[in-house]
Amino acid sequence: MDLEKDDEEVLNFDRAWPKKIEKPIVNIKFTKSAITVTTENGLMCGSFCVSFYTNTTVDKVGASATGINLEGPKITICNGLENGFLDGRGGKQSLKFRLTDTVFEEPEEFEFLCDGFRLGNARKKEQPVYNPEYGHLFRIIGTGGEEGTEPLYEGSCWPSFVC
């Protein structure tokens, strides 16, 4: 049986699964009581966190969210255990919270962490683990989208094992 060899134009990641993500896209909608996140172009995240700078603090997070840092200026809120994931096809997930002040400085830029967060086991009294080095970090400018999503991880390809 003769196997045909790929020519030089076919790269390793062309036949890999999951497929290489050409340009990850993250969309963020911020309101005074929630952050709604969607991902596109195949960017799937089993866990995710959103960080932003503001002049107030978060009083409380909803059942769908976990607060890593709720006191300003940098606030970090993550999704809860088995609370849904980002499917890479525009499916929405919301992180609900309550700010201490009704007048606040709305953030213009966000940090988005995909797959670098693990919620600890409550029965074992484990604390949540926030490890950006185990996930992929993005800077989201404004509401994100194709032009507003900047990868902050090393390398030009993700998932890196297919490159």
Sequence and secondary structure as in RCSB ss.txt:
>XXXX:A:sequence
MDLEKDDEEVLNFDRAWPKKIEKPIVNIKFTKSAITVTTENGLMCGSFCVSFYTNTTVDKVGASATGINLEGPKI
TICNGLENGFLDGRGGKQSLKFRLTDTVFEEPEEFEFLCDGFRLGNARKKEQPVYNPEYGHLFRIIGTGGEEGTE
PLYEGSCWPSFVC
>XXXX:A:secstr
       TTS GGGG SS   SS EEEEEE SSEEEEEEETT  BSSEEEEEE SS EEEE TTEEEEE SSSEE
EEEE TTS  B SSS  EEEEEEES SS    SEEEEEES EE   TTTT   EE GGGSEEEEEETTBHHHHEE
E SSSS SSGGG 
